């Protein structure tokens, strides 16, 4: 019984530790308009170990997932396969941007991978810079 | 592997969002060619590394030059367990030149890497052109090397129909080229393309009437085939010299109308309204040069027919023709191109020769039945005339013409006359005549109810709900019309995803078939749902329209080009009709 309880708890725990990615960029913009939260764009690509690191090691941590879900509408764009909005000019992956007001306000590029605390700190700083 | 990576990742210490270098600062590539080898050197900035598994190498033109065997230098493992290079990457790649005549080649390398600061760069592709002659005699010539080895190693995309013909021409010696083209011609003869020529040739032979034998049949067919071949040759050479859009010129509404009229004239002579003959003075001249020629226009008339037939059948053989023309355009070698086209049309005409000769041999004694055969061919020729006209007149008009043809033929066959004494044959003809009459009536009926396909005159009744005014036109794909080259290029550059560009014209039969069948197919519509669709209408064949076609190296509609991220996928290029199944196969990999 106890085992099942712990298993359930663990399962619920992992559920909450998941970043709720939007389907695509236009969906993210629409959700952003409704909720008032800015979009967090992650530019990634295939065979990008650092993107894999972010997704498998950083975004799976409950505090990071919670931070992202509470503050942003997250969306992932593939540098090779997806259309990249013209106001985003990444030169590598992963690169993060915070996009507010449907693309009228864009943060500086946040380039490269980082560990959980550093990532949250940097994103918070960028939010403050944007006046949020 | 992923698990292993994850474990390793826990140990990584990534410097926080360090400002990284741009791609050009991170990788500084250079390449040189000497002694049969390309020496590639990539200087890496500090903290930058290249991933061994992500290297891609290839050489072009791929049928004349290939990569030799080589192994990349040993690499070190990075934090993720991948093999990577740091500092300066250097390697030698042997190049195998299969063709002594090759003057230059292009070496293509794609590489990708990351910075230790936590960022991965997009793949970079660099192309280097090397002059073989300048590199002196040291290079390795490999004769008869298996072409597969290169293809496998470099994973180059497969060639399209046009390109494979063009490349067959390039890589082989003169006579092999000619042989190949003879083969292409024979294959073409097995397609319905040549079918319209059979009644034309047969009617010529039948028209000779008495004095017909195998030898004469052979000579007539030979002249017919040769003049057809010469037409193609001339077209090929001209296209080579001027780069002109021959296909479109032949499809000009005026030219089509003229041919159509010519066929009507020929048909009427078949019905015995009058006899088509060359002027007497010319006839005597011809009869002097050839033993038996001259009775009814003779060889010159046959030659003219062969010439016209080539023009008529031209559009049907567009893809191989375009292939040969691409080659001629690339080399400027009008001689080889012309010869290849000549041989191809000979191959195409071989079955016609057999038919012609056979018709002479097996032709029974002339009699009343011959005029019946002539009339049948007359009807067929009228059919050809309508078929040609249907490219330039509204569908309802051509439908009406078909109806008239069927009904009038029925009357000629005696559908409305009593059978009388002689039962057997008359009954058969009357029966067939009645079928023709009824079909013709349906066609006429269809004409007034808005049907457009002569093979399906009652369509409007079968699909009531779907065909409410205008709806049928909207069921197909929705294209965005493009009129200038700049407009198209702008659109192509701004689209990241897959794009399809369709070149069509009102007078192009295959385009209509594509639009009626393939583009209406629900599976095709589904498969193209993620595509941006552009259409270039080249009906007028205006200067701008020609310019667009020339830019993309297209010889005429139909042509369908696929682009991804602004770059054309050459192997997917379509010319000519494709059934929904074939089309799906092509779209699948995009």
Interface residues (C-beta under 8 A of the other chain):
Chain A: X45 X47 X48 X49 X50 X51 X52 X53 X56 X57 X79 X80 X81 X82 X83 X84 X91 X92 X93 X94 X95 X110 X111 X112 X113 X114 X115 X118 X122
Chain B: X2 X5 X6 X9 X10 X12 X14 X16 X17 X18 X19 X20 X22 X23 X51 X53 X54 X78 X80 X82 X112 X114 X115 X117 X118 X119 X120 X121 X122 X123 X495 X496 X497 X565
